[in-house]
Amino acid sequence: MTSAIEHRKGRTLVGIVISDKSDKTIVVRVETLVKHPRLGKYVRRRKKCTAHDPMNECGIGDKVKIVEYRPMSRNKRWHLVSVLEKAI
């Protein structure tokens, strides 16, 4: 199942898990750098994404890869692909 999810078309994001309190759900903070239109310096933008974690394998602080997926609930539109780095 993971390989089928990994090869789906759609956006793929990398972020850090900030919450794993819900069952089979994680909240991932994704950071992107955007150039400010007037100042020209790069600004860090953060977004929280709710992702489906079917095996409850993630913990707080893990670096994960998520992919866009069909809506699974009111807020869940992402699916966990893999854990890139475990937190210490």
Phi and psi in radians as a Rosetta constraint file:
Dihedral C 1 N 2 CA 2 C 2 CIRCULARHARMONIC -1.103 0.35
Dihedral N 2 CA 2 C 2 N 3 CIRCULARHARMONIC -0.705 0.35
Dihedral C 2 N 3 CA 3 C 3 CIRCULARHARMONIC -1.138 0.35
Dihedral N 3 CA 3 C 3 N 4 CIRCULARHARMONIC -0.622 0.35
Dihedral C 3 N 4 CA 4 C 4 CIRCULARHARMONIC -1.169 0.35
Dihedral N 4 CA 4 C 4 N 5 CIRCULARHARMONIC -0.672 0.35
Dihedral C 4 N 5 CA 5 C 5 CIRCULARHARMONIC -1.216 0.35
Dihedral N 5 CA 5 C 5 N 6 CIRCULARHARMONIC -0.660 0.35
Dihedral C 5 N 6 CA 6 C 6 CIRCULARHARMONIC -1.157 0.35
Dihedral N 6 CA 6 C 6 N 7 CIRCULARHARMONIC -0.524 0.35
Dihedral C 6 N 7 CA 7 C 7 CIRCULARHARMONIC -1.625 0.35
Dihedral N 7 CA 7 C 7 N 8 CIRCULARHARMONIC 0.147 0.35
Dihedral C 7 N 8 CA 8 C 8 CIRCULARHARMONIC -1.214 0.35
Dihedral N 8 CA 8 C 8 N 9 CIRCULARHARMONIC 2.629 0.35
Dihedral C 8 N 9 CA 9 C 9 CIRCULARHARMONIC -1.370 0.35
Dihedral N 9 CA 9 C 9 N 10 CIRCULARHARMONIC 2.605 0.35
Dihedral C 9 N 10 CA 10 C 10 CIRCULARHARMONIC 2.339 0.35
Dihedral N 10 CA 10 C 10 N 11 CIRCULARHARMONIC 3.036 0.35
Dihedral C 10 N 11 CA 11 C 11 CIRCULARHARMONIC -1.263 0.35
Dihedral N 11 CA 11 C 11 N 12 CIRCULARHARMONIC 2.515 0.35
Dihedral C 11 N 12 CA 12 C 12 CIRCULARHARMONIC -2.100 0.35
Dihedral N 12 CA 12 C 12 N 13 CIRCULARHARMONIC 2.259 0.35
Dihedral C 12 N 13 CA 13 C 13 CIRCULARHARMONIC -2.176 0.35
Dihedral N 13 CA 13 C 13 N 14 CIRCULARHARMONIC 2.691 0.35
Dihedral C 13 N 14 CA 14 C 14 CIRCULARHARMONIC -2.098 0.35
Dihedral N 14 CA 14 C 14 N 15 CIRCULARHARMONIC 2.309 0.35
Dihedral C 14 N 15 CA 15 C 15 CIRCULARHARMONIC -2.725 0.35
Dihedral N 15 CA 15 C 15 N 16 CIRCULARHARMONIC -3.047 0.35
Dihedral C 15 N 16 CA 16 C 16 CIRCULARHARMONIC -2.015 0.35
Dihedral N 16 CA 16 C 16 N 17 CIRCULARHARMONIC 2.366 0.35
Dihedral C 16 N 17 CA 17 C 17 CIRCULARHARMONIC -1.272 0.35
Dihedral N 17 CA 17 C 17 N 18 CIRCULARHARMONIC 2.207 0.35
Dihedral C 17 N 18 CA 18 C 18 CIRCULARHARMONIC -1.937 0.35
Dihedral N 18 CA 18 C 18 N 19 CIRCULARHARMONIC -0.218 0.35
Dihedral C 18 N 19 CA 19 C 19 CIRCULARHARMONIC -2.697 0.35
Dihedral N 19 CA 19 C 19 N 20 CIRCULARHARMONIC 2.414 0.35
Dihedral C 19 N 20 CA 20 C 20 CIRCULARHARMONIC -2.376 0.35
Dihedral N 20 CA 20 C 20 N 21 CIRCULARHARMONIC 0.461 0.35
Dihedral C 20 N 21 CA 21 C 21 CIRCULARHARMONIC -1.266 0.35
Dihedral N 21 CA 21 C 21 N 22 CIRCULARHARMONIC -0.549 0.35
Dihedral C 21 N 22 CA 22 C 22 CIRCULARHARMONIC -1.375 0.35
Dihedral N 22 CA 22 C 22 N 23 CIRCULARHARMONIC 2.681 0.35
Dihedral C 22 N 23 CA 23 C 23 CIRCULARHARMONIC -1.310 0.35
Dihedral N 23 CA 23 C 23 N 24 CIRCULARHARMONIC 2.191 0.35
Dihedral C 23 N 24 CA 24 C 24 CIRCULARHARMONIC 1.057 0.35
Dihedral N 24 CA 24 C 24 N 25 CIRCULARHARMONIC 0.454 0.35
Dihedral C 24 N 25 CA 25 C 25 CIRCULARHARMONIC -2.432 0.35
Dihedral N 25 CA 25 C 25 N 26 CIRCULARHARMONIC 2.417 0.35
Dihedral C 25 N 26 CA 26 C 26 CIRCULARHARMONIC -2.249 0.35
Dihedral N 26 CA 26 C 26 N 27 CIRCULARHARMONIC 2.670 0.35
Dihedral C 26 N 27 CA 27 C 27 CIRCULARHARMONIC -1.923 0.35
Dihedral N 27 CA 27 C 27 N 28 CIRCULARHARMONIC 2.174 0.35
Dihedral C 27 N 28 CA 28 C 28 CIRCULARHARMONIC -2.009 0.35
Dihedral N 28 CA 28 C 28 N 29 CIRCULARHARMONIC 2.286 0.35
Dihedral C 28 N 29 CA 29 C 29 CIRCULARHARMONIC -1.666 0.35
Dihedral N 29 CA 29 C 29 N 30 CIRCULARHARMONIC 2.101 0.35
Dihedral C 29 N 30 CA 30 C 30 CIRCULARHARMONIC -1.912 0.35
Dihedral N 30 CA 30 C 30 N 31 CIRCULARHARMONIC 2.231 0.35
Dihedral C 30 N 31 CA 31 C 31 CIRCULARHARMONIC -1.932 0.35
Dihedral N 31 CA 31 C 31 N 32 CIRCULARHARMONIC 2.367 0.35
Dihedral C 31 N 32 CA 32 C 32 CIRCULARHARMONIC -2.264 0.35
Dihedral N 32 CA 32 C 32 N 33 CIRCULARHARMONIC 2.631 0.35
Dihedral C 32 N 33 CA 33 C 33 CIRCULARHARMONIC -1.754 0.35
Dihedral N 33 CA 33 C 33 N 34 CIRCULARHARMONIC 2.226 0.35
Dihedral C 33 N 34 CA 34 C 34 CIRCULARHARMONIC -2.204 0.35
Dihedral N 34 CA 34 C 34 N 35 CIRCULARHARMONIC 2.349 0.35
Dihedral C 34 N 35 CA 35 C 35 CIRCULARHARMONIC -1.345 0.35
Dihedral N 35 CA 35 C 35 N 36 CIRCULARHARMONIC 2.229 0.35
Dihedral C 35 N 36 CA 36 C 36 CIRCULARHARMONIC -1.187 0.35
Dihedral N 36 CA 36 C 36 N 37 CIRCULARHARMONIC 2.331 0.35
Dihedral C 36 N 37 CA 37 C 37 CIRCULARHARMONIC -1.138 0.35
Dihedral N 37 CA 37 C 37 N 38 CIRCULARHARMONIC -0.599 0.35
Dihedral C 37 N 38 CA 38 C 38 CIRCULARHARMONIC -1.715 0.35
Dihedral N 38 CA 38 C 38 N 39 CIRCULARHARMONIC -0.786 0.35
Dihedral C 38 N 39 CA 39 C 39 CIRCULARHARMONIC -1.372 0.35
Dihedral N 39 CA 39 C 39 N 40 CIRCULARHARMONIC -0.507 0.35
Dihedral C 39 N 40 CA 40 C 40 CIRCULARHARMONIC 1.490 0.35
Dihedral N 40 CA 40 C 40 N 41 CIRCULARHARMONIC -0.134 0.35
Dihedral C 40 N 41 CA 41 C 41 CIRCULARHARMONIC -1.528 0.35
Dihedral N 41 CA 41 C 41 N 42 CIRCULARHARMONIC 2.809 0.35
Dihedral C 41 N 42 CA 42 C 42 CIRCULARHARMONIC -1.538 0.35
Dihedral N 42 CA 42 C 42 N 43 CIRCULARHARMONIC 2.327 0.35
Dihedral C 42 N 43 CA 43 C 43 CIRCULARHARMONIC -1.990 0.35
Dihedral N 43 CA 43 C 43 N 44 CIRCULARHARMONIC 2.419 0.35
Dihedral C 43 N 44 CA 44 C 44 CIRCULARHARMONIC -1.547 0.35
Dihedral N 44 CA 44 C 44 N 45 CIRCULARHARMONIC 2.103 0.35
Dihedral C 44 N 45 CA 45 C 45 CIRCULARHARMONIC -1.838 0.35
Dihedral N 45 CA 45 C 45 N 46 CIRCULARHARMONIC 2.400 0.35
Dihedral C 45 N 46 CA 46 C 46 CIRCULARHARMONIC -2.076 0.35
Dihedral N 46 CA 46 C 46 N 47 CIRCULARHARMONIC 2.529 0.35
Dihedral C 46 N 47 CA 47 C 47 CIRCULARHARMONIC -2.473 0.35
Dihedral N 47 CA 47 C 47 N 48 CIRCULARHARMONIC 2.455 0.35
Dihedral C 47 N 48 CA 48 C 48 CIRCULARHARMONIC -1.756 0.35
Dihedral N 48 CA 48 C 48 N 49 CIRCULARHARMONIC 2.224 0.35
Dihedral C 48 N 49 CA 49 C 49 CIRCULARHARMONIC -2.083 0.35
Dihedral N 49 CA 49 C 49 N 50 CIRCULARHARMONIC 2.406 0.35
Dihedral C 49 N 50 CA 50 C 50 CIRCULARHARMONIC -1.713 0.35
Dihedral N 50 CA 50 C 50 N 51 CIRCULARHARMONIC 2.181 0.35
Dihedral C 50 N 51 CA 51 C 51 CIRCULARHARMONIC -2.174 0.35
Dihedral N 51 CA 51 C 51 N 52 CIRCULARHARMONIC 2.690 0.35
Dihedral C 51 N 52 CA 52 C 52 CIRCULARHARMONIC -1.510 0.35
Dihedral N 52 CA 52 C 52 N 53 CIRCULARHARMONIC 2.206 0.35
Dihedral C 52 N 53 CA 53 C 53 CIRCULARHARMONIC -2.125 0.35
Dihedral N 53 CA 53 C 53 N 54 CIRCULARHARMONIC 1.543 0.35
Dihedral C 53 N 54 CA 54 C 54 CIRCULARHARMONIC -1.111 0.35
Dihedral N 54 CA 54 C 54 N 55 CIRCULARHARMONIC -0.477 0.35
Dihedral C 54 N 55 CA 55 C 55 CIRCULARHARMONIC -1.784 0.35
Dihedral N 55 CA 55 C 55 N 56 CIRCULARHARMONIC 0.043 0.35
Dihedral C 55 N 56 CA 56 C 56 CIRCULARHARMONIC 0.913 0.35
Dihedral N 56 CA 56 C 56 N 57 CIRCULARHARMONIC 0.799 0.35
Dihedral C 56 N 57 CA 57 C 57 CIRCULARHARMONIC -1.630 0.35
Dihedral N 57 CA 57 C 57 N 58 CIRCULARHARMONIC -0.197 0.35
Dihedral C 57 N 58 CA 58 C 58 CIRCULARHARMONIC -1.623 0.35
Dihedral N 58 CA 58 C 58 N 59 CIRCULARHARMONIC 2.621 0.35
Dihedral C 58 N 59 CA 59 C 59 CIRCULARHARMONIC -2.215 0.35
Dihedral N 59 CA 59 C 59 N 60 CIRCULARHARMONIC 2.970 0.35
Dihedral C 59 N 60 CA 60 C 60 CIRCULARHARMONIC -1.129 0.35
Dihedral N 60 CA 60 C 60 N 61 CIRCULARHARMONIC 2.319 0.35
Dihedral C 60 N 61 CA 61 C 61 CIRCULARHARMONIC 1.669 0.35
Dihedral N 61 CA 61 C 61 N 62 CIRCULARHARMONIC -0.137 0.35
Dihedral C 61 N 62 CA 62 C 62 CIRCULARHARMONIC -1.249 0.35
Dihedral N 62 CA 62 C 62 N 63 CIRCULARHARMONIC 2.522 0.35
Dihedral C 62 N 63 CA 63 C 63 CIRCULARHARMONIC -1.640 0.35
Dihedral N 63 CA 63 C 63 N 64 CIRCULARHARMONIC 2.142 0.35
Dihedral C 63 N 64 CA 64 C 64 CIRCULARHARMONIC -2.254 0.35
Dihedral N 64 CA 64 C 64 N 65 CIRCULARHARMONIC 2.806 0.35
Dihedral C 64 N 65 CA 65 C 65 CIRCULARHARMONIC -1.993 0.35
Dihedral N 65 CA 65 C 65 N 66 CIRCULARHARMONIC 2.199 0.35
Dihedral C 65 N 66 CA 66 C 66 CIRCULARHARMONIC -2.151 0.35
Dihedral N 66 CA 66 C 66 N 67 CIRCULARHARMONIC 2.697 0.35
Dihedral C 66 N 67 CA 67 C 67 CIRCULARHARMONIC -2.259 0.35
Dihedral N 67 CA 67 C 67 N 68 CIRCULARHARMONIC 2.606 0.35
Dihedral C 67 N 68 CA 68 C 68 CIRCULARHARMONIC -1.103 0.35
Dihedral N 68 CA 68 C 68 N 69 CIRCULARHARMONIC 2.451 0.35
Dihedral C 68 N 69 CA 69 C 69 CIRCULARHARMONIC -2.549 0.35
Dihedral N 69 CA 69 C 69 N 70 CIRCULARHARMONIC 2.989 0.35
Dihedral C 69 N 70 CA 70 C 70 CIRCULARHARMONIC -1.120 0.35
Dihedral N 70 CA 70 C 70 N 71 CIRCULARHARMONIC 2.703 0.35
Dihedral C 70 N 71 CA 71 C 71 CIRCULARHARMONIC -1.100 0.35
Dihedral N 71 CA 71 C 71 N 72 CIRCULARHARMONIC 2.202 0.35
Dihedral C 71 N 72 CA 72 C 72 CIRCULARHARMONIC -1.830 0.35
Dihedral N 72 CA 72 C 72 N 73 CIRCULARHARMONIC -0.340 0.35
Dihedral C 72 N 73 CA 73 C 73 CIRCULARHARMONIC -2.777 0.35
Dihedral N 73 CA 73 C 73 N 74 CIRCULARHARMONIC -2.902 0.35
Dihedral C 73 N 74 CA 74 C 74 CIRCULARHARMONIC -1.060 0.35
Dihedral N 74 CA 74 C 74 N 75 CIRCULARHARMONIC -0.694 0.35
Dihedral C 74 N 75 CA 75 C 75 CIRCULARHARMONIC -1.977 0.35
Dihedral N 75 CA 75 C 75 N 76 CIRCULARHARMONIC -0.270 0.35
Dihedral C 75 N 76 CA 76 C 76 CIRCULARHARMONIC -1.503 0.35
Dihedral N 76 CA 76 C 76 N 77 CIRCULARHARMONIC 1.932 0.35
Dihedral C 76 N 77 CA 77 C 77 CIRCULARHARMONIC -2.272 0.35
Dihedral N 77 CA 77 C 77 N 78 CIRCULARHARMONIC 0.289 0.35
Dihedral C 77 N 78 CA 78 C 78 CIRCULARHARMONIC -2.256 0.35
Dihedral N 78 CA 78 C 78 N 79 CIRCULARHARMONIC 2.739 0.35
Dihedral C 78 N 79 CA 79 C 79 CIRCULARHARMONIC -2.337 0.35
Dihedral N 79 CA 79 C 79 N 80 CIRCULARHARMONIC 2.420 0.35
Dihedral C 79 N 80 CA 80 C 80 CIRCULARHARMONIC -1.236 0.35
Dihedral N 80 CA 80 C 80 N 81 CIRCULARHARMONIC 2.253 0.35
Dihedral C 80 N 81 CA 81 C 81 CIRCULARHARMONIC -1.690 0.35
Dihedral N 81 CA 81 C 81 N 82 CIRCULARHARMONIC -0.920 0.35
Dihedral C 81 N 82 CA 82 C 82 CIRCULARHARMONIC -2.785 0.35
Dihedral N 82 CA 82 C 82 N 83 CIRCULARHARMONIC 2.771 0.35
Dihedral C 82 N 83 CA 83 C 83 CIRCULARHARMONIC -1.676 0.35
Dihedral N 83 CA 83 C 83 N 84 CIRCULARHARMONIC 2.010 0.35
Dihedral C 83 N 84 CA 84 C 84 CIRCULARHARMONIC -1.427 0.35
Dihedral N 84 CA 84 C 84 N 85 CIRCULARHARMONIC -0.620 0.35
Dihedral C 84 N 85 CA 85 C 85 CIRCULARHARMONIC -2.640 0.35
Dihedral N 85 CA 85 C 85 N 86 CIRCULARHARMONIC 2.206 0.35
Dihedral C 85 N 86 CA 86 C 86 CIRCULARHARMONIC -1.468 0.35
Dihedral N 86 CA 86 C 86 N 87 CIRCULARHARMONIC 2.539 0.35
Dihedral C 86 N 87 CA 87 C 87 CIRCULARHARMONIC -1.305 0.35
Dihedral N 87 CA 87 C 87 N 88 CIRCULARHARMONIC 2.661 0.35
